[in-house]
Amino acid sequence: MLEEGQEGIVVDIAPALRGSQPKPGFWNRFGRRFGWGRFRWGWRRRAGWGAVKRLADLGILAGVRIRVVRKAPFGGPIEVEVGGSRFMIGRGLAERILVEVGSRGD
């Protein structure tokens, strides 16, 4: 996670970080026993492509320079600058952006 004022190059966008695998527990075992596992969890494997499209629509693609301008406290949104434009994105969306940190002299 970049700090305020820090910038880097976007390496990749992760389609799904959390919730992509079923959690262990009674209902998961129950579903697998009756063949509901693939139906119930199949949509979650593809989850997150809407987030990838949203970031692409904002101009956040692999190879683009991104800078964190400001972070809201208590887990609020993050203001980022991409290609001269500034906008706010939520932390969940920001966690999907994989960045290679550049030095300040770049």
Secondary structure, DSSP 8 states (H G I E B T S, - for coil): ---TT-EEEEEEE-S-SSS-S---SHHHHHHHHTT-HHHHHHHHHTTTHHHHHHHHHTT--TT-EEEEEEE-TTT--EEEEETTEEEEE-HHHHTTEEEEE--TT-
